[in-house]
């Protein structure tokens, strides 16, 4: 693939990654936006700021483009940009322009409707103690009020009419010359018609925006789009030095900001596809209710190519739901369970509903899917799908608790101006005259990309804006973060659809291409006394009382030293997640602050004042024993002994400036804040170990391993390892990665030695999806870790008198430092340190060092040292 160079993009990236660049402090943006900017959004602003600080910004950087994925929060960035230009450069006049009324109306809610759930600012806006008003205007006043930002929102068509045919009190080109203006151009790929045609037309949209921008040398035109066709030579030539930031859809999805997307392709008729989607949607709703997730209402969209087809399918569907009987629903489930065994999602759905009360299920389905919960938004003529205000309101408030709609029938592509997050199923209906063109599949791919945006529901009292059920969670939970595209099974169509996905950089998996690996407990193991009557053990927990949160160590924080990586060359990679330490030899450590040094108090106080968390009323919620903010920063029990250093490259010749030290301290305080919140009101382990029956832990299980997506193979090296001939392993297969397989091989090599001393030897594989226990730190450590964890294996050795159980954890080298506390916990498990509840004098519990590839940490040697192998 030929990757085209974009000069401004590369310069900005290099500049903000430089050791010598002081990144700006956008505290006033953080304080005035409802949503916290994500790392990539912050990087977009850093790039913009770099360009605007250049001496030739008026000529060279007055037209810039943000090429960012659908759903990545471009409107949040626009809101931040309004605050940025007002605060940094005293801009008070803004024009927002798009090609559709729907986008403009949506943005009015975003910028101006303080009572709307879509409003993006904090109300009121306050910068440095001054209240700022944001006003919508038709034209910009000559005499402008202080502390006021003026914004004109218009479609490009209406703006063109207004400027080319001036009316009283309307905007004119002459009036534009009197103000410096920021143009925010959304869905900007529509404004390149002249470029594509290789000729300029006086009344074109592209020419209109150029004239507005050129009316004042200080004007800026900032463009936003997810789809810019830079493969076209003319478009590339225009934007090769104008793209300031790119954030691709695959990166957006890989970093967890979207739903996962799966394709369900089938030859069945429309009603079968629709009933499958309805059952899956309602199953998803039931899962949310079971997990106490409030107001979770999954939406289903039915996509057709023709209005006539859409209307016919809608009428047939509503009649189908009205006439659906208990018997017909039951028959459908039984029949399709056999037909769709290859689909993981549908198999789960059928199994679920067949285990429930069918009468109750039918009543619920009819209540949720009927004419009153159905919306038909098909376009009529050339007016467009979202010109009807009622339709627009209904479609843009689908997440609201009072919005009744569950299913949408549509022909138009709904790719622009539609802001919905709780879409989880899209059904592509079959039609007599199928359109399999790339143009058609491109529009469908765009619709899927819009539907893939993540729905930030609340779970266990916390709202997340990224996927949280990707790895070890149950398949049920994963349905809450997955969009399914139910589509036709036509080879040409699927081929073009995958091309469209690739063109969009959209990752879509095929549900039937999942491999399910199963592990069954051997009948021979089920006959053993250990399986029938034996127990495994985990330690009891107790709530940590407020009185125990007496110092910073109780929150898992080292109050003596903190080193912050200040290698700004990797900022784009490091902005997401925790800052990682640089381990290169050519680095040095610069002192930033010493909380015990009075000379540093001023800097410390300034950093604390910049973070809203460190207001005493808020801190008391998490630090109940704290008496004041002053105590927090000065007492040796809290941060009074903390020394913060920055690890910087040797190439960074100068000492850190005060601004740089402040930035480092901001990072340190933010990390401390995160740990305080994470570790408050936790449970801690005790030395009392409780039994759990072996037969409740060692059970048949399956693990779903992803196969190829349309773009790539998911890099998971989990494979089944045949263990049928190894009587010491309870399962017929070990479903493991390479490291775990290596551990099993090592244990296998020791079996002969074990057998010399023990009558029975078992290596128990703890599968997280079925086992419901974990070990918790119980030693009185200075630094606490309240989260529990379950080691992957337990080695059981029985000599007829004593049963030894040894907790074993394989660990990749890259996780050794991060999980060091787990290893300490394992090695603290010794018979002398613990009490086993009940009549268990014949049990001995041990934990050993992590197992790494090649046993570099000496786990086998430790087994000998504990006299277990002697």
C-alpha positions in Angstrom: 0.0 0.0 0.0 1.4 3.4 -1.0 1.4 5.7 2.0 1.3 9.3 0.9 3.3 11.9 2.8 1.6 14.8 4.5 4.1 17.4 5.4 2.3 19.5 8.0 1.1 16.3 9.8 4.7 15.0 10.0 6.1 18.4 11.1 3.4 18.7 13.9 4.0 15.1 15.0 7.8 15.7 15.2 7.4 19.0 16.9 5.1 17.9 19.7 7.3 14.8 20.2 10.4 16.8 20.6 12.4 16.9 23.8 12.4 20.7 23.5 8.7 21.3 23.1 6.7 22.5 26.1 3.2 21.1 25.6 0.5 23.6 26.4 -1.7 23.4 29.5 -5.3 23.3 28.4 -6.7 23.5 31.9 -9.5 25.9 30.8 -10.6 23.3 28.3 -10.7 20.5 30.9 -12.7 22.7 33.2 -15.3 23.7 30.6 -16.0 20.6 28.6 -18.5 18.0 29.8 -16.4 15.2 28.5 -12.7 14.7 29.4 -10.7 14.8 26.2 -9.3 11.5 25.2 -5.5 11.2 24.6 -5.8 11.3 20.8 -8.1 14.3 21.0 -5.5 16.1 23.2 -2.8 15.2 20.7 -5.0 16.8 17.9 -5.1 20.0 19.9 -1.4 19.9 20.6 -0.8 19.6 16.8 -3.1 22.5 16.1 -1.5 24.7 18.8 2.0 24.0 17.3 0.8 25.2 13.9 -0.8 28.4 15.3 2.4 29.3 17.1 4.4 29.5 13.9 5.3 32.9 12.6 3.8 32.2 9.2 0.5 30.7 10.6 -1.6 33.4 8.8 -0.3 32.3 5.4 0.7 28.7 5.8 -1.6 27.3 8.5 -4.9 29.1 7.9 -6.6 26.1 6.4 -6.2 22.8 8.2 -7.9 19.5 8.2 -8.6 16.9 11.0 -9.0 13.5 9.3 -10.5 11.5 12.1 -12.6 8.3 12.3 -16.4 8.4 12.5 -17.4 8.5 16.2 -14.0 9.7 17.4 -15.5 12.9 18.9 -14.8 15.5 16.3 -17.5 17.8 17.7 -15.8 17.6 21.2 -12.6 18.8 19.5 -14.6 21.6 17.8 -15.9 22.7 21.2 -12.4 22.6 22.6 -11.2 24.7 19.6 -13.7 27.4 20.3 -12.4 27.7 23.9 -8.8 27.5 22.6 -9.0 30.3 20.1 -10.9 32.5 22.5 -8.4 32.1 25.3 -5.2 31.9 23.4 -5.8 34.4 20.5 -8.9 36.4 21.5 -11.1 35.1 18.7 -14.8 35.7 19.4 -16.5 35.0 16.0 -17.1 31.5 14.7 -18.9 30.0 11.8 -20.0 26.4 11.9 -21.0 25.0 8.5 -22.0 21.7 7.1 -23.9 20.4 4.1 -27.0 19.2 5.8 -29.6 20.7 8.1 -29.4 17.6 10.3 -25.8 18.1 11.2 -26.4 21.8 11.9 -29.3 21.1 14.1 -27.4 18.4 16.0 -24.5 20.9 16.5 -26.8 23.5 17.8 -27.8 21.1 20.6 -24.1 20.4 21.1 -23.0 24.0 21.4 -26.0 26.0 22.6 -28.8 23.8 24.2 -27.7 23.8 27.9 -30.7 21.5 28.7 -29.9 19.0 26.1 -28.2 15.7 27.0 -26.0 16.4 23.9 -24.6 19.7 25.2 -20.8 19.6 25.3 -19.8 22.4 27.6 -20.0 22.8 31.3 -22.7 25.3 32.2 -21.8 28.1 32.7 -18.5 28.5 30.8 -15.9 30.0 33.1 -12.4 30.9 32.2 -10.0 32.3 34.8 -12.9 33.4 37.0 -14.8 35.1 34.1 -18.1 33.8 32.9 -18.2 33.5 29.2 -21.4 33.6 27.1 -21.8 31.6 23.9 -24.4 33.2 21.7 -25.9 32.1 18.3 -26.1 35.0 15.8 -27.1 35.5 12.2 -24.5 38.2 11.7 -21.6 39.3 13.9 -22.2 42.6 15.8 -19.9 45.5 15.2 -19.9 46.4 18.9 -19.2 43.2 20.7 -19.9 42.5 24.3 -17.0 41.5 26.6 -16.7 37.8 27.6 -18.9 36.8 24.7 -18.3 34.3 22.0 -20.5 34.6 18.9 -21.3 31.6 16.7 -23.2 31.4 13.4 -24.4 27.9 12.5 -25.6 27.3 9.0 -25.8 24.9 6.1 -23.4 25.7 3.3 -26.4 26.2 1.0 -28.0 28.8 3.2 -24.7 30.5 3.8 -24.1 30.7 0.1 -27.6 32.1 -0.5 -27.1 34.7 2.2 -23.7 36.0 1.1 -24.5 35.9 -2.7 -27.9 37.6 -2.3 -27.5 40.0 0.7 -30.6 40.8 2.7 -31.2 43.3 5.6 -29.4 42.2 8.8 -27.8 39.3 7.0 -24.1 38.4 6.8 -22.2 40.1 3.9 -18.7 39.7 2.5 -18.1 43.4 3.4 -19.1 42.7 7.1 -16.9 39.6 7.2 -13.8 41.8 6.5 -14.3 43.6 9.8 -13.8 40.5 12.0 -11.3 37.7 12.4 -13.2 34.5 12.2 -12.8 30.8 12.7 -14.6 28.6 10.2 -15.5 25.1 11.5 -16.4 23.0 8.4 -17.9 19.6 9.3 -18.2 16.7 6.8 -15.7 18.7 4.8 -15.2 16.0 2.1 -18.4 17.6 0.5 -16.5 20.9 -0.1 -14.1 19.6 -2.7 -16.2 19.5 -5.9 -14.1 22.1 -7.7 -10.9 20.3 -6.8 -12.2 17.0 -8.1 -13.5 18.6 -11.3 -10.2 20.5 -11.7 -12.0 23.8 -12.3 -13.3 26.6 -10.1 -16.9 27.7 -10.1 -17.8 31.1 -8.7 -20.8 29.9 -6.7 -19.5 26.6 -5.6 -19.3 25.7 -1.9 -15.6 25.3 -2.1 -15.1 28.7 -3.5 -17.5 30.2 -1.0 -15.4 29.0 2.0 -12.3 30.2 0.3 -13.8 33.7 -0.1 -14.8 33.8 3.6 -11.4 32.6 4.7 -9.6 35.1 2.5 -11.8 38.1 3.7 -9.4 38.6 6.7 -5.8 37.5 6.8 -6.3 36.3 10.4 -9.2 33.9 9.5 -8.8 30.2 9.9 -10.7 27.4 8.2 -10.6 24.1 10.2 -12.1 21.2 8.4 -13.3 17.9 9.8 -14.0 14.6 8.0 -13.7 10.9 8.4 -13.6 10.3 4.6 -11.2 12.3 2.5 -10.3 10.7 -0.9 -6.6 11.5 -1.0 -6.2 8.6 -3.5 -7.4 11.1 -6.1 -4.4 13.1 -7.2 -6.2 16.5 -7.1 -7.5 16.0 -3.6 -4.1 14.8 -2.4 -2.4 17.9 -3.9 -4.9 20.2 -2.1 -4.5 18.5 1.3 -1.0 17.2 1.4 0.1 20.2 3.5 -3.3 20.9 5.2 -3.9 17.7 7.1 -2.8 18.5 10.7 -4.0 15.3 12.4 -5.1 11.8 11.4 -6.7 9.2 13.5 -7.8 6.1 11.6 -10.8 4.0 12.3 -8.8 0.8 12.8 -6.7 2.5 15.5 -9.9 3.9 17.0 -11.3 0.4 17.2 -8.1 -1.3 18.3 -7.8 1.1 21.2 -11.3 0.1 22.4 -13.3 3.2 21.7 -15.8 1.4 19.5 -18.0 -1.6 19.7 -16.7 -4.8 18.2 -18.3 -5.5 14.8 -19.4 -8.9 13.5 -21.1 -9.9 10.3 -23.8 -12.5 10.2 -24.4 -13.5 6.6 -27.2 -15.9 5.7 -29.4 -17.0 2.8 -32.6 -17.0 4.9 -35.5 -14.8 4.2 -36.1 -11.3 5.7 -38.4 -12.4 8.4 -36.0 -15.0 9.7 -33.2 -12.4 9.7 -35.4 -9.9 11.5 -36.7 -12.3 14.1 -33.1 -13.4 14.8 -32.1 -9.8 15.2 -35.1 -9.1 17.5 -34.3 -12.1 19.7 -30.7 -11.1 19.9 -31.6 -7.5 20.7 -34.0 -8.6 23.5 -31.5 -11.1 24.8 -29.0 -8.2 25.0 -31.5 -6.1 26.9 -32.1 -9.0 29.4 -28.4 -9.3 30.0 -28.2 -5.6 30.9 -31.1 -6.0 33.3 -29.4 -9.0 34.9 -26.3 -6.9 35.4 -28.2 -4.0 36.8 -27.2 -1.7 34.0 -29.8 1.1 33.9 -31.7 2.2 30.9 -30.0 -0.1 28.4 -32.2 0.0 25.3 -30.6 -1.7 22.2 -31.8 -0.3 18.9 -32.3 -2.3 15.7 -32.0 -0.7 12.2 -33.5 -2.4 9.1 -31.7 -1.2 6.0 -33.2 -1.4 2.5 -32.2 -0.1 -0.9 -35.7 1.0 -2.0 -38.5 2.7 -0.2 -41.1 0.3 -1.6 -39.1 -2.7 -0.2 -38.6 -1.0 3.1 -42.3 -0.3 3.5 -43.3 -3.9 2.5 -40.8 -5.4 5.0 -41.9 -3.1 7.8 -45.6 -4.1 7.2 -44.7 -7.8 7.0 -42.6 -7.5 10.2 -45.3 -5.8 12.2 -47.9 -8.4 11.0 -45.4 -11.2 11.9 -45.0 -9.8 15.5 -48.7 -9.4 15.9 -49.5 -12.9 14.9 -46.5 -14.6 16.6 -47.7 -17.4 18.9 -46.0 -19.3 21.7 -45.8 -22.4 19.5 -44.4 -20.6 16.4 -41.8 -18.8 18.5 -40.8 -22.1 20.1 -40.6 -23.9 16.8 -38.5 -21.1 15.3 -36.0 -21.4 18.2 -35.7 -25.1 17.9 -35.4 -25.2 14.1 -32.9 -22.3 13.9 -30.8 -23.7 16.8 -29.9 -26.5 14.5 -29.6 -24.4 11.4 -27.3 -21.7 13.0 -25.1 -23.8 15.2 -22.0 -22.1 13.5 -23.0 -18.7 14.8 -21.9 -18.1 18.3 -24.2 -15.1 19.0 -27.3 -16.8 17.6 -26.6 -20.1 19.3 -26.3 -18.3 22.7 -29.6 -16.5 21.9 -31.6 -19.6 21.1 -30.2 -21.5 24.1 -31.2 -18.6 26.3 -34.7 -18.2 25.1 -35.4 -22.0 25.1 -34.4 -22.0 28.8 -36.9 -19.3 29.7 -40.7 -19.0 29.9 -41.8 -18.8 26.3 -45.2 -17.2 27.1 -43.5 -14.4 29.1 -40.9 -14.0 26.4 -43.5 -13.6 23.7 -45.4 -11.0 25.7 -42.2 -9.1 26.2 -41.3 -9.2 22.5 -44.7 -8.0 21.5 -44.5 -5.1 24.0 -41.1 -4.0 22.8 -41.6 -4.5 19.0 -44.9 -3.1 17.7 -46.1 -0.1 15.7 -45.6 2.3 18.7 -42.0 1.3 19.0 -41.3 1.4 15.2 -40.1 4.5 13.4 -40.1 4.7 9.6 -37.8 7.5 8.4 -37.6 6.8 4.7 -36.8 9.8 2.6 -39.3 11.3 0.2 -38.1 12.9 -3.0 -35.0 15.0 -2.7 -35.7 16.5 0.8 -33.5 14.0 2.6 -34.1 11.7 5.5 -33.7 14.0 8.4 -35.5 17.1 7.3 -38.6 16.2 9.4 -38.1 17.8 12.8 -40.0 15.0 14.6 -38.0 12.3 12.9 -34.8 14.1 13.7 -35.7 14.5 17.4 -36.7 10.9 17.7 -33.6 9.6 16.0 -31.2 11.8 17.9 -32.7 10.9 21.4 -32.8 7.2 21.0 -30.7 6.7 24.2 -33.2 8.7 26.3 -35.3 6.8 28.8 -38.5 8.3 27.5 -37.8 7.6 23.8 -40.0 4.5 23.0 -38.4 3.4 19.7 -36.6 0.0 19.3 -36.6 -0.5 15.6 -35.9 1.8 12.6 -36.8 1.2 9.0 -34.7 3.3 6.6 -33.5 3.5 3.0 -31.2 6.6 3.2 -27.8 5.8 4.5 -28.0 7.8 7.8 -24.2 8.4 7.8 -24.2 12.1 8.5 -26.2 14.0 11.1 -27.3 11.0 13.0 -25.9 10.8 16.5 -26.9 7.5 18.2 -24.7 5.2 20.3 -27.1 2.4 21.3 -27.4 0.8 17.9 -26.5 -2.9 18.2 -28.1 -4.7 15.2 -28.3 -3.7 11.5 -30.4 -5.9 9.2 -29.7 -5.7 5.5 -32.9 -7.0 3.8 -32.9 -9.1 0.6 -34.4 -7.6 -2.5 -35.4 -8.8 -5.9 -33.1 -6.5 -7.7 -30.0 -6.6 -5.5 -27.5 -3.7 -5.8 -24.1 -5.2 -5.2 -22.1 -2.2 -6.4 -19.1 -0.8 -4.5 -21.0 2.5 -4.2 -23.8 0.7 -2.4 -21.5 -1.2 -0.1 -19.6 1.9 0.6 -22.7 3.6 2.0 -23.4 0.4 4.1 -19.9 0.4 5.4 -20.3 4.0 6.5 -23.5 3.2 8.3 -21.8 0.3 10.1 -18.9 2.6 11.0 -21.4 5.0 12.6 -23.2 2.3 14.4 -19.9 0.9 15.8 -19.5 3.9 18.1 -19.2 2.8 21.7 -22.3 3.2 24.0 -20.9 4.4 27.4 -23.3 2.6 29.7 -22.9 2.5 33.5 -21.8 -0.9 35.0 -21.2 -1.4 38.7 -21.7 2.3 39.2 -19.0 3.3 36.6 -19.4 4.7 33.1 -16.8 3.7 30.6 -16.0 5.2 27.2 -14.0 2.2 26.0 -14.7 -1.5 25.8 -14.3 -3.3 29.2 -15.4 -6.9 28.3 -12.8 -7.8 25.7 -10.6 -10.4 27.3 -11.7 -12.7 30.1 -15.3 -11.6 30.3 -18.2 -13.9 29.5 -19.6 -14.1 26.0 -22.9 -12.6 27.4 -21.2 -9.5 28.6 -19.4 -9.1 25.2 -22.8 -8.9 23.5 -23.2 -5.5 25.3 -20.2 -4.1 23.3 -20.8 -5.7 19.9 -22.6 -4.6 16.8 -24.0 -7.3 14.5 -24.6 -6.8 10.8 -27.2 -9.3 9.7 -26.6 -9.4 5.9 -27.2 -11.4 2.7 -25.0 -14.3 1.6 -24.0 -13.2 -1.9 -20.4 -13.7 -3.0 -20.1 -10.6 -5.1 -21.8 -8.5 -2.4 -19.6 -9.8 0.4 -16.5 -9.3 -1.7 -17.5 -5.6 -2.4 -18.5 -5.2 1.3 -15.1 -6.3 2.4 -13.5 -3.9 0.0 -15.6 -1.1 1.4 -14.6 -2.1 4.9 -10.9 -2.0 3.9 -11.4 1.4 2.2 -12.9 2.7 5.4 -10.2 1.0 7.6 -13.1 -0.7 9.4 -12.5 -4.0 11.2 -15.4 -6.4 10.9 -15.2 -10.0 12.0 -17.3 -12.9 10.7 -19.2 -14.5 13.6 -19.1 -18.0 12.1 -15.3 -17.8 11.8 -14.8 -18.0 15.5 -13.1 -21.3 16.6 -14.5 -22.7 19.8 -12.1 -24.9 21.7 -13.6 -27.1 24.4 -12.1 -28.8 27.4 -13.9 -31.6 29.1 -13.2 -33.1 32.5 -11.9 -36.7 32.0 -14.3 -39.4 33.3 -11.3 -41.0 35.1 -10.7 -37.7 37.1 -14.4 -37.6 38.0 -14.0 -41.0 39.7 -11.2 -39.8 42.0 -11.7 -39.1 45.7 -10.1 -35.7 45.2 -12.8 -34.7 42.6 -15.7 -36.1 44.6 -14.7 -34.8 48.1 -11.6 -32.6 47.7 -11.3 -28.8 48.1 -9.2 -26.0 46.8 -8.6 -22.9 48.9 -8.7 -19.2 48.7 -8.4 -16.6 51.5 -11.4 -14.8 53.0 -11.7 -11.0 52.6 -12.9 -8.3 54.9 -13.9 -4.7 54.3 -11.2 -2.1 54.8 -12.6 0.4 57.4 -12.2 4.1 57.0 -9.9 4.1 60.0 -7.4 2.0 58.0 -6.9 4.6 55.3 -4.5 6.5 57.6 -1.7 7.1 55.1 -0.9 7.1 51.4 0.5 3.6 51.4 -3.0 2.3 52.2 -3.9 3.3 48.7 -1.1 1.4 47.1 1.1 4.5 46.6 4.8 4.8 47.4 5.1 8.1 49.4 8.9 8.3 49.0 9.7 8.4 45.4 7.9 8.8 42.1 9.6 8.8 38.7 7.7 10.2 35.7 8.7 9.4 32.2 9.2 12.8 30.5 10.5 11.4 27.2 8.3 13.5 25.0 9.5 11.8 21.8 7.0 9.0 22.4 4.0 11.2 23.5 1.6 9.9 20.8 2.1 6.3 22.0 2.3 7.1 25.6 -0.7 9.4 26.0 -3.1 6.5 26.3 -3.1 4.6 29.6 -0.5 4.9 32.2 2.9 6.5 31.6 5.6 3.8 31.3 9.1 4.2 32.4 11.9 4.7 29.9 14.6 2.1 30.5 17.2 3.3 28.0 20.7 3.8 29.3 21.0 7.3 27.8 18.6 8.9 30.2 19.0 10.9 33.4 16.8 11.8 36.4 16.0 15.4 37.1 14.6 16.5 40.4 11.1 18.1 40.0 9.9 18.7 43.6 10.5 17.5 47.1 7.3 17.8 49.1 9.4 18.2 52.3 11.3 21.2 50.8 9.6 24.5 51.6 11.2 26.0 48.5 9.0 23.8 46.4 5.7 24.6 48.2 4.7 27.3 45.6 5.0 24.9 42.7 3.2 22.1 44.6 0.4 24.5 45.6 -0.1 25.6 42.0 -0.2 22.0 40.7 -2.7 21.0 43.4 -4.9 24.1 42.6 -5.0 23.1 38.9 -6.6 19.7 39.6 -10.3 19.7 40.7 -9.9 16.4 42.5 -7.7 18.1 45.1 -10.5 20.2 46.6 -11.0 19.2 50.2 -14.7 18.4 49.9 -14.0 16.0 47.1 -10.9 14.5 48.7 -12.8 13.7 51.8 -15.0 11.2 49.9 -11.9 9.1 49.2 -9.5 10.1 52.1 -11.8 9.9 55.1 -9.0 10.3 57.7 -7.6 13.4 56.0 -8.0 16.7 57.9 -6.9 19.2 55.3 -5.3 19.7 51.9 -2.3 21.1 53.7 -1.9 17.9 55.7 -2.1 15.9 52.4 0.8 17.8 50.9 2.9 18.2 54.0 2.4 15.3 56.4 4.8 12.4 56.2 1.8 10.0 56.4 0.7 11.4 53.1 2.9 13.2 50.5 5.1 15.0 52.9 8.1 12.8 52.1 7.5 12.3 48.4 10.1 13.2 45.9 9.1 13.5 42.3 11.7 13.1 39.6 11.5 13.2 35.8 13.3 10.7 33.6 14.5 12.6 30.6 16.8 11.7 27.7 20.4 12.9 27.9 19.9 14.7 24.6 17.7 17.1 26.6 20.6 19.3 27.6 19.0 22.0 29.7 17.4 21.6 33.1 13.7 21.4 33.2 11.9 24.8 33.2 9.3 25.7 35.9 6.6 25.1 33.3 8.0 21.6 32.5 8.3 20.8 36.2 4.7 21.8 36.6 3.6 19.5 33.8 5.5 16.6 35.4 3.9 17.3 38.7 0.5 17.4 37.0 1.2 13.9 35.7 2.3 12.7 39.1 -0.7 14.1 40.9 -3.0 12.6 38.3 -1.5 9.2 38.8 -1.9 9.5 42.6 -5.5 10.6 42.1 -6.2 7.5 40.0 -4.8 5.2 42.6 -6.7 6.8 45.4 -10.0 6.4 43.6 -9.2 2.9 42.5 -8.2 1.6 46.0 -10.8 3.3 48.2 -13.5 1.1 49.8 -11.7 -2.1 48.9 -11.6 -5.5 50.6 -8.3 -6.9 51.9 -7.3 -10.4 52.3 -7.1 -12.2 55.6 -5.0 -15.2 56.7 -8.1 -17.4 56.9 -8.4 -19.7 53.9 -11.8 -21.1 52.9 -12.6 -24.2 50.9 -14.3 -24.4 47.5 -15.2 -27.9 46.2 -13.1 -29.2 43.4 -16.1 -30.3 41.4 -17.4 -26.7 41.5 -14.2 -25.4 40.0 -13.1 -28.1 37.6 -15.9 -28.2 35.1 -16.2 -28.5 31.3 -15.7 -25.2 29.5 -15.2 -23.7 26.1 -13.1 -20.8 25.0 -13.9 -18.8 21.9 -10.8 -17.8 19.9 -11.2 -15.2 17.1 -10.1 -16.1 13.6 -9.6 -13.8 10.6 -11.2 -10.4 10.3 -11.7 -8.7 7.0 -8.4 -6.9 7.7 -6.1 -9.1 9.6 -5.6 -12.1 11.9 -6.1 -11.3 15.6 -2.8 -12.2 17.2 -4.0 -14.7 19.9 -1.8 -17.8 20.1 -4.4 -19.8 22.1 -4.5 -23.4 20.9 -5.8 -26.7 22.3 -3.1 -29.0 23.7 -4.0 -32.7 23.7 -3.8 -34.1 27.3 -5.9 -37.2 27.0 -2.9 -39.5 27.8 -1.7 -37.5 30.7 -3.7 -38.8 33.7 -2.3 -36.0 36.0 -4.1 -33.3 34.0 -7.9 -33.4 34.7 -9.0 -32.1 31.2 -8.8 -33.9 27.9 -7.4 -30.7 26.4 -5.4 -27.7 27.8 -6.6 -24.5 26.1 -3.5 -22.4 26.5 -1.1 -19.9 25.1 2.5 -20.7 24.4 3.8 -19.7 27.9 1.1 -21.8 29.7 1.8 -24.7 27.4 5.5 -24.4 28.3 4.7 -24.6 32.0 2.6 -27.7 31.4 5.5 -29.3 29.6 7.8 -28.6 32.5 5.4 -30.1 35.1 5.1 -33.1 32.8 8.9 -33.6 32.8 8.7 -33.8 36.6 5.9 -36.3 36.9 8.3 -39.2 37.4 10.0 -37.5 40.3 6.6 -36.6 41.8 5.4 -40.2 41.5 8.3 -41.4 43.6 6.9 -39.5 46.6 3.2 -38.9 46.0 0.3 -41.3 45.3 -1.7 -38.7 43.4 -0.5 -35.8 41.3 -2.8 -33.3 39.5 -2.2 -30.0 37.7 -5.4 -28.1 38.0 -6.1 -25.5 35.3 -8.1 -22.6 36.8 -10.4 -21.2 34.1 -11.5 -17.7 34.9 -14.9 -18.1 33.1 -16.0 -20.8 35.5 -14.0 -20.4 38.7 -15.3 -17.7 41.1 -12.5 -17.2 43.6 -9.3 -15.3 43.9 -6.4 -14.7 46.3 -6.0 -11.4 48.1 -2.9 -9.8 49.6 -2.9 -10.3 53.3 0.6 -9.4 54.5 0.9 -6.0 56.2 2.7 -4.4 53.3 3.5 -0.7 53.3 2.0 -0.4 49.8 -1.4 -2.1 49.6 -2.9 -4.0 46.6 -6.5 -4.7 47.2 -7.4 -6.2 43.9 -7.5 -10.0 44.0 -6.3 -12.4 41.3 -6.5 -16.0 40.5 -3.4 -17.9 39.6 -3.6 -20.0 36.4 -2.7 -23.3 37.9 -2.7 -25.3 41.2 -0.3 -28.3 41.5 -1.9 -30.9 43.8 0.4 -33.5 45.5 -1.1 -36.2 47.7 1.1 -38.7 49.6 -1.8 -40.3 51.5 -1.3 -38.3 54.7 -0.7 -34.7 53.5 -2.1 -32.9 50.5 0.1 -30.2 49.1 -1.5 -27.5 47.0 0.9 -25.1 45.2 -0.3 -22.0 43.4 1.6 -21.4 40.2 1.4 -18.4 37.8 3.1 -18.2 34.4 4.0 -14.6 33.6 5.4 -12.9 30.5 8.6 -11.0 31.0 6.9 -7.7 30.2 4.6 -8.0 33.2 7.1 -9.0 35.9 7.5 -5.5 37.3 3.9 -4.6 37.1 2.7 -7.8 38.8 5.5 -8.1 41.3 3.0 -7.8 44.2 1.3 -11.0 43.0 4.5 -12.9 43.2 5.1 -11.6 46.7 1.6 -12.7 47.6 2.3 -16.2 46.3 5.5 -16.5 48.2 3.9 -15.4 51.4 1.5 -18.4 51.3 3.2 -20.8 53.6 1.6 -23.1 56.2 3.0 -21.0 59.1 1.4 -17.8 57.8 -2.2 -19.0 57.3 -5.1 -20.6 59.0 -7.3 -23.1 57.1 -10.9 -23.0 58.1 -12.4 -26.3 59.2 -11.0 -29.8 59.7 -8.1 -29.5 57.3 -4.9 -30.3 59.3 -3.8 -32.5 56.4 -3.6 -29.6 53.9 -0.5 -27.6 53.2 -0.7 -24.5 50.9 2.2 -22.9 49.2 2.8 -20.3 46.4 5.9 -20.2 44.3 7.7 -17.7 42.1 6.4 -16.8 38.7 7.1 -19.3 35.9 8.7 -17.6 32.9 9.9 -19.0 29.6 12.8 -21.3 30.3 12.0 -21.0 34.1 14.5 -18.2 34.3 13.2 -17.3 37.8 13.9 -20.8 39.2 10.4 -22.0 40.0 11.5 -25.6 39.8 14.4 -25.0 42.1 12.0 -23.4 44.6 9.9 -26.6 44.6 13.1 -28.5 45.7 13.9 -25.8 48.3 10.4 -26.2 49.8 11.1 -30.0 50.1 8.2 -30.7 47.9 10.3 -32.5 45.3 12.8 -34.1 47.7 
